[in-house]
Amino acid sequence: MAFRVRPVRDLDEFRAAVGVIGHYFGWVLTEEEAERFASRLSPERMHAVFDDGRIVAGAGAYGFELTLPGGSAPCAGVTVVGVLPSHRRRGLLRRMMELQLRDVRQRGEPIAALWASEETIYGRFGYGLASLSLSLLVRRRNVRIRPDLQPEGSVRLIEADEALAVLPPLYDRIRKRSPGFLSRTRDWWESRTLGDRPENRRGAGPLVRALYERDGRPAGWALYRIAMEGQTFEEWKKTVRVAEVQGIDDHARREVWRFLLGIDWTDEITLEGLAVDDSLLLVVDRPNELRPRVFDGLWVRPVEVGAALAARGVSRDGRVTIEVTADPHFPDNVGTWTIEGDHVRRTSRRPDVRLDVQGLGMTMLGGFTFAQLARAGRAEEAARGGLARADALFRAERAPWCPEIF
């Protein structure tokens, strides 16, 4: 039986291709939802596998700008990847992902990134775990901001139109210096970040937009919903489901959290994503009451190694040479690369470090060091002191973090 793989050509095919992953979540895309989704994810970037005219697998990619340590780069944000259970183990995922990677390279995007629904899948396509993420389940009544940290500024609730005017420029200020952050278009803000359609609420109330201001200027925000469970007053449990907390600095984020922790008549606060080095863990009086759990974050794949390294930047003057030993899809990525200041070039120099393209992806955001990779058997020191030289140049100021799952 012959299978055909190509981008979708119209909204009906787009809806069917996205519907493959929807199968596993009981999610059937309406025509209206498909139109909104297609406004963010271009149909020409939605690949599908056809079996006798019927779509049985799909994989899409957004076009983002990804912040890296010292710079940024165009990035393919891989999403809605799935194969129907009737067509598993026939090589369809491999064919679809390979075609997508070729398309990413042709578009001039040197990096691809994704959130992995199953961590064991994407390594064989060259993706490496590049960041971690915390989830929180906070017992609100048991935790407070430390009493020695005095309140600063104020918080007010705002409507959607003010949020759309104020938050995007504030986000861009934060994004440009925060590895792992992704660009957001106006349509993304309107339909995704600030979208408040009933299907987005998952049993909770409407989206609340809380703006933190300091010295009369916007400095941070929280987006959240309140969900209530239980049939009687005695059974009620009210949860603040936080979608996003942002601030222009640690003090701003602290004050946004002070506000969230002070919402009366609520029992728990949940948040699915937080940077592993966020200062919240050190500014509360009882950090164990945050009940943090660590999960994998972004997986990153250098598609064009030279361009990816050039976009990443290094933290200091110096020189390091890295040998990429293997790439399962792009043989021209294999080779030795010297990074010196703002320059990246192929070289015949003896390498300091050897690793495959998946291992290189793990270093792109600064979430893991070359020394960590070597201890885990994912990199090799090829010259004395090579790991230390590489880590000195690739050092990042903060842990990378992507604030939303796409």
N, C-alpha and C positions, 0 to 999 in steps of 0.2 A: 504494500500500500504506500503510495507517494503522498508526502505532506509538503505543503507549500508554506513558506515563511515570507511575509512582507508587511510593510506598514498598512494600517487600515486606510480606507479611501472615503468613508463617509461616517456620519454620526451613528448609523445603525451598526456598522462594523465596530466602531469605537465602543459603543455600549456593550456589545457582545464580548469584546476583548477584555474590557474592565470587569465584566460580569464573571469571568473565569475565577478571579480571586474572590469576587463577591460570593461565589458558590460556597466557599469555606466559612463565610461569616453570616450566611442567611441574608445577604444584602442583594436586592434586585434594584438596579439603577433605573429610575424613571427617565423618561425622555427629557424632562426639565432638568433633572440632576445631571444627566449626560451632557447637556448643553453647558451647564455651569462648569462641570469638570473639564470639558474640552476647551473652555476659555483659559484655563490654567495649564493644562497639559495638551500641547498641540497634537492633533490626531496624526500628523506625519511622524511623530515620535512615539507612536503607539504601535508596536510590532505585534503581529498575531500569527498563529499557526492554523492553517486551514486543513481540514480533513474532509474531502469531498464537498467543499463549499461551506462547511460548518466550522466555526472558530472553536478550537479546543485548548488554546493556550494564548497568553498575552503577557506583554512586558512593556512598560512605558518609561519615559525619562523626561523630567523637567529640565529646563535650562536655567541654572542658577549661577551666581557669583559666590564662590566659597572663600571665606577668609582663612588665610594661612598665617603661620608665624612670619612676620616680616613682609606680607604681601597678600595677594588674592589671585584667583584664577577662575576662568569659566569652568563650570562643573556640571556634569550630567547627573541629575538626582534620580536614580533608578527607583521605580515604584511599581505597584500593582502587578507584581510578577506571579504568575500562577499557571498550572497545568491541570486540566480536569482529571479527576481520579480515574476516569475510564481510559486515559491516555498516558499514564505515568510509565516511567522506565522504558521509554522508546527513543530517548535521545532528543526529545523536543525542546526541553529547557536548554540544553547545550547549544542547539542550532539557533535558537532565538537569542540567547545571550551573546553568542559570537557575532551574530548579525548586528545586534545593538551596539556592541563594542566597536565594530568597524564604522558604524554610523557616527558614534561619538567622536572617533578620531577624525573622520572626514569633516565634521563640523568645527574642528579646531578646539575642542575641549580637552585639555591635557589630563583632566582628572574626572573620574566617576566616583560617586558615593551612594551609599544606601543604608537603610536600617534593615537588619537581617531578621526575618521571621524565624528562620532556622539557621543557626550559626554554622552548621556543617556544610552548607550548600555552596557558599560563595567563594571560599578559598580557592577552589579549582578554577575559578574565573579570574584570579589575580587580586581579589579584594582582601585587605587585611584590616583587622580590628584597630582602629585609630583613636578611639576615645571611649570613655566610660561615662555612665550616667547614674545618678542616684534617684530613687523614688522614695517618697516620704509618706508615712501614715501617722499623723501627729495627733496625740491626745491633747487637745487644745487647752483644757483646763489645767494641765499639769506642767506646762512649759511657758516661760516668759522670756523676753529680752532681759539680759542681766541688768539689775537695778543701778549699777554704776554707769550705765550708758544712757545718758539723758536724751529725751525725745528732741528731734529737730524737724522743723517744717510741719506740714499738714497734708491730709488726704481728703479729697472730695470725689464723689461719684459723678461721672460725666456721661453724656449721651453719645450715641454712635457717631454723629456727625462731628462732634468735637474730638472724639477719639481718632477719627480718620484724618483730621487735620493736624493733631498734635503728636500722635505716637509714631508714625512712620519716620519723620526726620529725627526724632529722638532715638529710635531703633537704629537708624543708619549710623549715628554717632557711636553707638555701642558696638555695632556689627563690625565696623572697620578696624577695631582693635581687639576683636574677640575671635580667636581661631575656632573654627567649627561652625560659625554663624553663616547663614545663607541669605542672599538678597530676597526681598519681597516686592513684588509689583503691587500697584494700586489694586488691581483685581484680586490679588492674593489677600491683601488686607480686607477688602470688602467682603469677599465670599468665603474666605477661610478663617483668618485670624479673628475678625470681628463679626463673622457670620453668625446669625442667631436664629436660624430656621428651626422649627420644632424637631426635625430629625437629628439635629446636632446636639440636642440637649440630653439625650439618653436618660430620660426620666427625671432630670433635674429642672430647676427653674431657668429663667432667662439669664443671658450673659450680663454680668456686672463688670463695669469698667471703672477701676479706682485709680485716680491720678494722684501721684505724690508730687508736691511742690515744695521747693526750698528757696527762700528769699524771693518768693513770688514767681519762680520759674519752674516749669515742668522738669522733674529729675528722675522719675520712675513711675511704674504702674504695675497693677495686677489685674488679670482677667480671670474671673471665676464664676461658678454657678453654685447654688445651694440645693442640695438634694435632701429629701426627707423620706425616711422609711418608718414603717410601723402603723398600726391601725388605731391605737389609742394614745392619749397623752403620755401615759406611763411607758409605752413602747417606742415613742418617737426617738429616732436618732437622726440628727441633722449634720450633714457633711458639707464642708466647703470644698468643692472640687476646683482646685486652682489649675487653670490652663497655662498661665504664664506669669512669672515675676521677673521684672527687669528694672535696672537702675543704672545711672551713669557712673556710679562708684559703689563701693562696699557700704558706705553710710546710707546711701539712698535705698539700696536693697534691704538693709537692716530696718529702715523705717517702714518700708512697704510690708515687711514681715511683722513688724510691731502692730500695724493696722490689722493684718489678717488674724494674728493671734488674739486680738482684742474684740473680734466679732462676737457679740453676745448671742445666747440662745443656740449655739452650735457646739457639737461634741468633737468632731474630728476635722482635720484638714488633710487632703490628699493632693499630691503633686507627682506626676509621672516622670519629670525630668529636672535634674539640678546638677550643676557642675560638682565633681567629686571634691574639689577644693573650695567650694563656696564657704564664705565666712559665717554663714548661718550656724554651722555646727559649733562655732566658737563664741558666738554672741548670745546664745540662749543659756539659761541657767541649768537645764537638764537635757543635754543632747541625746541621751538614750530615748527620751520620750518622742523624738522625731522618728524613731524606728526606721532609720535609713537602710536601704538595700541597694546593692550595686548591680547594674546591668550593663551589657554591652551597649555602646553608643553607635557612632558612625563607623561604617566600614568604608575604606578608601582604596581606590585602584588607580595608580598612575597609568594613564593610557599612552601618553607621550612623555617618557622619562625625562629627557632633556628639558622640555618646556615646563614640566611639573617642578623640577628642581630649581629652575630659574625663577619661577613664580614664588616659590616658598621663601627664599631669603634665608640668611644666616644671622646669628646674633652678635657676631664679632668678627674682627679681621682674622684671617688665617686661611689655611688651605686643608682640604680633606679630599681623598680619592676613594670613591665607592665603586665596587664592581657588582653589577646586577647579573647574577649567574643564570637566571631562568625567567622566562615569561611564556606561559602556555599559549599565547595568542599572537604576540607581536615579537618575532625574533629580533627585529632591529632595536628593541629595548635592551637586549642583552649586550653587555659591554662594560667598559670602565669609564667613569665620569669623574672629572675633577671640579670641585666647587671652590672658588676663590673669590671672596668678596661678592660682587654682583654678577660674576661670570661663571658659566657652566659650559664645559666643553668635553668632548670625547678625548681620551688620552690613552697613551701606552704606559703611563706611570704604574708603578707597583701600587696596588690598592691598600688602603688602610683597613677597610671593612669589606666583607663579601656577604651578600644576601640576595634572595630572589625578589621578584617584583612585589609579591605579597608582603614580605618583610619591609620593603621600602615604603609601601603604603601605610604600614603601622607607625612610621616615623613622621609622616607628612604633616600632622597637626601638632606634633610635640607631645602626644599623649604617652608615648613609650620611648625610652632611650635605646640606643644601640647596645648598651651594656645589658639592659633588661632582655633584649632580644637574644643576645649571645647566651645569657644564662638559661634561656628557654629553648636553646637549640635552633633559633631562627636566624642567627647571624654568626659570622666567624671573624675574629680579629686576624687580619692578614699581615699586619706589621706591628711591631712592638709600639704600644701606646696608641694604636689606631682607634680603638673604641673611645678612649678619652678625647682624642682630637675630634672625632665625629660628634660626640655628645656636647663638647664645648661649643661647636659651631651651630648645632641644631637645637640648642637649649631654648625652651619657651618659658615666658614669664609666668604663665598660668596654665592650668590644665585646660585642654580644649573641651568644648561643650557645644552641642547643637540643641537649641531650645525647643525644637519641635520635631515630631515624627512626620515624615512626608510620604 
